[in-house]
Amino acid sequence: MTRGGSTATGRESVSLPRGNRMPRSARREQLLRAAQEVFVAQGYYGAAMDDIADRAGITKPVLYQHFPGKLELYLALLDTQIDALIQRIRSALAATTDNRLRVEGAVAAYFDFVDSKSEAFRLLFESDLRGDPAVRERVRAFLLECVSATAVTIAEDTGAPPARAHLLSSGLTGLAEMSARWWLEHRDTVDKAEAVELMSALAWRGISGFPLQEHGPAPSSRTDGSPTA
């Protein structure tokens, strides 16, 4: 760790000269970026507020003006990553009425998330703080929101009752998350685009077996003559 320089991870510093005034929102964003790099590199328990302040190029009192403690800083950072992934998924579902492309987009959202150079996915999926009640609750709420986002589309298109739509959606969500994390550890064996295509095809073969209800999307929104969901 070097003051105003680069971390042991080799990424460029996000720090500014000490004493350089910034709008509060910009400073908060800067601190979150610095904290993300430190938490990803060192884990929650290995990171110190001194490390984060040094990484951001500020004094620790300035850091405490924005976040009262390390846990609050970590939770704020976790919230930003959760919001980012949920937005990826919602955007994929809203981008088209072609349900096969919706499935592919949702799967790709997870692969793109874990493929980010920031490695922010580790805060969500591999945190050493998963046992903390506040972190556990956020992860649980995140999973529920991801499942609910897809379940709404499944219920609207198939007429499936809420419980069944959520069960189907949880299967798709689990497939996307676990396959993306497996791919990250074996990325030298399978190209990302091919991995997304393979997992999307697997998911589609299952979900397309559920027939559309009469007021679902027009036939032109589907890619073939098979029932879609």
Residue pairs with C-beta under 8 A, 6 or more apart in sequence:
1 7
1 8
1 51
1 54
1 55
2 13
3 15
3 54
3 57
4 13
4 15
4 17
4 57
5 13
5 15
6 12
6 13
7 13
7 37
7 38
7 41
7 55
8 41
9 37
9 40
9 41
11 37
11 117
13 55
13 57
14 30
14 33
14 34
14 37
14 55
14 56
15 34
15 55
15 56
15 57
15 58
16 22
16 30
16 56
16 57
17 57
18 57
18 58
18 59
20 57
22 30
24 66
27 62
27 66
28 66
30 56
31 52
31 56
31 58
31 63
31 66
31 67
31 73
32 73
32 76
32 77
32 80
33 56
34 52
34 55
34 56
35 47
35 52
35 55
35 56
35 73
35 74
35 77
36 77
36 118
36 120
36 123
37 55
37 118
38 47
38 51
38 52
38 55
39 47
39 74
39 77
39 123
40 118
40 119
40 120
40 122
40 123
42 51
43 128
44 70
44 74
44 127
44 128
44 129
45 128
45 129
47 70
48 70
49 60
49 63
49 64
49 69
49 70
49 73
50 60
52 63
52 73
53 59
53 60
53 62
53 63
56 63
63 73
67 73
67 76
71 132
71 134
74 123
74 129
74 135
75 134
75 135
75 138
77 123
78 123
78 124
78 127
78 135
78 138
79 138
81 120
81 121
81 123
81 124
82 124
82 138
82 141
82 142
84 113
84 120
85 109
85 110
85 113
85 124
85 142
85 146
86 142
86 145
86 146
86 149
88 109
88 112
88 113
89 106
89 109
89 146
89 149
89 150
90 149
91 105
91 109
92 102
92 105
92 106
92 108
92 109
93 102
93 105
93 106
93 149
93 150
93 153
95 101
95 102
95 105
96 102
96 105
96 221
97 217
97 218
97 221
98 221
98 222
98 223
99 153
99 157
99 207
99 208
99 217
99 221
99 222
99 228
99 229
100 200
100 204
100 208
100 222
100 223
100 228
101 223
102 153
103 172
103 200
103 203
103 204
103 207
104 196
104 197
104 200
104 204
106 150
106 172
106 176
107 175
107 176
107 179
107 180
107 196
107 199
107 200
107 203
108 196
108 200
109 176
110 176
110 177
110 179
110 180
111 176
111 180
111 183
111 192
111 195
111 196
113 120
113 121
113 180
114 121
114 125
114 180
114 181
114 183
114 184
115 184
115 192
121 181
121 184
124 139
124 142
125 177
125 181
127 135
129 135
130 136
130 139
143 173
146 173
147 166
147 169
147 170
147 173
148 166
148 169
149 169
150 169
150 172
150 173
151 162
151 165
151 166
151 168
151 169
152 165
154 160
154 165
154 168
154 169
154 207
154 210
154 229
155 161
155 162
155 165
156 216
157 212
157 213
157 216
157 217
157 228
157 229
158 165
158 210
158 211
158 212
158 213
158 216
158 229
159 213
160 168
160 210
168 207
168 210
168 229
171 206
172 203
172 207
175 199
175 202
175 203
176 199
176 203
179 195
179 199
183 190
183 192
183 195
190 198
207 228
207 229
208 226
208 227
208 228
208 229
209 227
209 229
210 227
210 229
211 227
211 229
212 227
212 228
212 229
216 228
217 228
222 228
